[in-house]
C-alpha cells in the first residue's frame, strides 16, 4: 500500500512514518506540509492512502479531502487530528476513518485494514457527496495539477467528457460533470445553456443578436454566450437581483 502523509508538524509526520514502518506491505511515497502539497503529491504518485491532518495552513485537510474524492483513481483518506470536533465534516468529505493524535499503533492498523477494504471495492464506487462547496477546483495537467480559485471563474462550459474552466488567468480542463458542479456551486453559478454555467457576478445583461438569439454579456467575456430559450426567463429574474 502506497501512502502519502500530510501534516504541518514534522514530529507528527515522523511518528506516523515510524508507525507505518512497523506495518507489513506499506510504503510511504511522499510527505506534505499542507493540503496543496498533498494534492500535488497525489496527482503525481497516485497513492492508495492519504493520512491527512485537518488543521494545516493554506488549503486545509477537509478541503483537500473533497478534492481527493474527485481523483481517479480515488485514494482512501484517513484523517489524523488532535481535535474531535471535525469528525462529522471528515466523513462528509468521504474519509474512511478518523484517528485522534497521538495515533496509536493498533488504531492505525485498523485504519489500514479499512483502507484495504476500500481499495478492494473502490472500482465503480461513487464518491460521497460533500456538504460544503470547495473554494478551489483542480485541473490535472500531465501528472501535475493547477488549483483554480472558484471566485476567479467566469464560466464553465462542457465539452465532451471535460468541462472547460474559463477563469481570470486563462482556461483549464477538469474531469467533472457540469451537473455536479451546478449542484455544488448553486449559489455562485447559474445555468444559461445545457452546456454552460456562468458566475452570477459576471452577468451584465441579456441581448438579442441579429438572428434573434438571446445572448449573455459577461464582464470579462471575449464574446457574448448563447442562452437557451428555456433559461431566458430565470436569467432575467436573476439579473433583477444582481
C-alpha positions in Angstrom: 0.0 0.0 0.0 1.4 3.3 -1.1 0.9 6.1 1.5 1.2 9.9 1.5 1.5 11.6 4.9 0.2 15.2 5.1 0.8 17.2 8.3 2.3 20.6 9.0 4.1 19.3 12.1 7.4 17.5 11.4 7.1 15.4 14.6 3.6 14.2 13.7 4.9 13.1 10.3 7.9 11.4 11.9 5.6 9.5 14.3 3.3 8.3 11.5 6.3 7.3 9.4 7.7 5.3 12.3 4.3 3.6 13.0 3.8 2.8 9.3 7.3 1.2 9.2 6.0 -1.5 11.6 3.2 -2.4 9.2 3.8 -5.0 6.5 3.3 -4.1 2.9 3.2 -0.3 3.5 5.4 2.2 1.7 5.5 6.0 2.4 5.9 7.5 -1.0 5.7 11.2 0.0 5.2 13.7 2.8 3.4 17.0 2.6 3.1 20.1 4.9 -0.3 21.3 3.7 -3.2 20.4 1.6 -1.9 21.8 -1.6 1.4 19.8 -1.4 -0.7 16.7 -0.7 -2.8 17.2 -3.8 0.3 17.7 -5.9 1.8 14.5 -4.5 -1.3 12.5 -5.1 -1.7 13.8 -8.7 1.9 12.7 -9.4 2.2 9.5 -7.4 -1.4 8.1 -7.3 -1.1 6.7 -3.7 -3.5 4.2 -2.3 -3.9 6.0 1.0 -3.5 9.6 2.3 -3.1 10.2 6.1 -4.3 13.8 6.4 -4.2 16.3 9.1 -7.1 18.7 9.2 -5.7 22.0 10.7 -3.0 23.0 8.2 -2.0 26.4 6.8 -3.4 27.3 3.4 -5.5 24.5 2.0 -6.7 22.6 5.0 -7.3 18.8 5.2 -11.1 18.9 4.8 -10.9 20.8 1.5 -8.0 18.6 0.3 -10.2 15.6 1.0 -13.0 17.0 -1.0 -10.7 17.3 -4.0 -9.2 13.9 -3.5 -12.7 12.4 -3.7 -12.8 13.6 -7.4 -9.5 11.9 -8.2 -9.3 8.9 -10.4 -8.2 6.5 -9.1 -9.5 7.9 -5.8 -7.2 7.3 -2.8 -8.5 6.3 0.6 -8.4 9.2 3.1 -7.8 8.8 6.8 -7.8 11.9 9.0 -5.2 12.2 11.8 -6.1 15.1 14.1 -5.8 16.4 17.6 -9.4 17.6 17.5 -12.6 15.5 17.6 -14.8 18.5 16.6 -14.3 17.8 12.9 -15.5 14.2 12.8 -18.8 14.8 11.1 -17.2 17.1 8.5 -14.5 14.5 7.9 -16.9 11.8 7.0 -18.9 14.2 4.8 -15.6 14.7 3.0 -15.6 10.9 2.3 -12.9 9.9 4.8 -12.9 6.2 5.7 -11.5 6.7 9.2 -10.7 9.4 11.8 -7.7 8.9 14.1 -7.0 11.1 17.1 -3.5 12.2 17.9 -1.3 10.8 19.3 -2.1 8.0 16.9 -1.9 4.5 18.5 -0.4 1.6 16.6 -3.5 -0.6 16.9 -5.8 2.2 15.6 -3.5 2.8 12.7 -3.5 -0.9 11.9 -7.3 -0.9 11.9 -7.4 2.1 9.6 -5.0 0.4 7.2 -7.4 -2.6 7.1 -10.3 -0.3 6.3 -8.2 1.2 3.6 -7.5 -2.2 2.1 -11.2 -2.9 2.1 -11.9 0.4 0.4 -9.2 -0.2 -2.3 -10.6 -3.7 -3.0 -14.1 -2.3 -3.7 -13.4 1.3 -5.0 -13.8 0.5 -8.7 -17.3 1.7 -9.6 -17.9 3.2 -6.2 -19.3 6.8 -6.3 -17.6 9.5 -4.2 -19.6 10.6 -1.2 -21.2 14.0 -1.6 -19.6 16.9 0.3 -21.9 19.1 2.3 -19.7 22.2 1.7 -18.7 23.7 -1.6 -15.0 23.8 -2.4 -13.1 27.1 -2.7 -10.9 25.7 -5.5 -11.1 23.5 -8.5 -8.3 21.1 -9.5 -7.2 20.9 -13.1 -4.9 18.0 -13.6 -2.1 18.6 -16.1 0.1 15.6 -17.2 0.7 14.3 -13.7 0.6 17.7 -12.0 -2.3 20.0 -11.2 -3.4 23.6 -11.1 -5.6 25.0 -8.4 -8.2 27.5 -9.6 -9.9 29.7 -7.0 -13.7 29.4 -7.6 -14.1 33.2 -7.2 -11.8 33.7 -10.2 -14.0 31.6 -12.5 -16.0 33.4 -15.2 -17.9 30.5 -16.7 -17.8 26.7 -17.1 -18.5 25.1 -20.4 -19.0 21.3 -21.1 -17.1 19.8 -24.0 -17.5 16.1 -24.5 -16.2 14.4 -21.2 -14.5 17.5 -19.9 -15.5 20.9 -18.5 -13.6 23.9 -19.7 -13.0 26.4 -16.8 -12.7 29.9 -18.1 -11.0 32.0 -15.4 -9.0 35.1 -14.7 -5.7 33.5 -15.8 -6.9 31.6 -18.8 -8.6 28.2 -19.5 -8.2 24.7 -18.0 -9.9 21.4 -18.4 -11.3 19.4 -15.5 -12.8 16.0 -15.4 -16.0 16.8 -13.5 -19.6 16.9 -14.7 -21.4 20.2 -15.2 -24.4 18.8 -13.3 -22.3 18.1 -10.2 -20.7 21.5 -10.4 -24.1 23.2 -10.7 -25.3 21.3 -7.6 -22.2 22.1 -5.5 -22.0 25.8 -6.5 -25.7 26.6 -7.0 -25.3 29.9 -5.1 -22.4 31.1 -7.3 -23.2 29.9 -10.8 -26.3 30.0 -13.0 -27.1 27.8 -16.0 -27.5 29.7 -19.3 -27.5 26.6 -21.5 -27.4 22.9 -21.2 -23.6 23.0 -21.6 -22.8 26.3 -19.8 -22.8 27.7 -16.2 -21.9 31.4 -15.7 -20.7 33.1 -12.5 -23.6 35.3 -11.3 -21.3 38.2 -10.7 -20.1 38.0 -14.3 -23.6 38.6 -15.8 -24.0 42.1 -17.2 -27.1 41.9 -19.4 -29.1 39.8 -21.9 -29.3 40.9 -25.5 -30.6 39.6 -28.8 -28.3 39.3 -31.8 -29.3 40.0 -35.4 -30.8 36.5 -35.7 -33.0 37.0 -32.6 -30.9 34.7 -30.5 -30.6 35.7 -26.8 -27.0 36.1 -25.6 -25.5 36.7 -22.2 -22.9 39.5 -21.9 -20.2 38.9 -19.3 -18.0 41.4 -17.5 -14.8 39.6 -18.6 -16.1 37.7 -21.6 -14.4 38.0 -25.0 -17.8 37.4 -26.7 -21.4 37.0 -25.6 -22.5 33.5 -24.8 -25.6 31.7 -26.2 -28.6 31.4 -23.9 -31.1 28.6 -24.4 -34.7 29.6 -24.6 -35.6 27.5 -21.5 -33.1 29.5 -19.4 -34.1 33.1 -20.5 -36.9 33.6 -18.0 -35.0 32.5 -15.0 -31.9 34.5 -16.1 -34.0 37.7 -16.3 -35.1 37.1 -12.8 -31.5 36.6 -11.6 -30.4 39.8 -13.3 -33.0 41.8 -11.4 -31.4 40.8 -8.2 -27.8 41.3 -9.1 
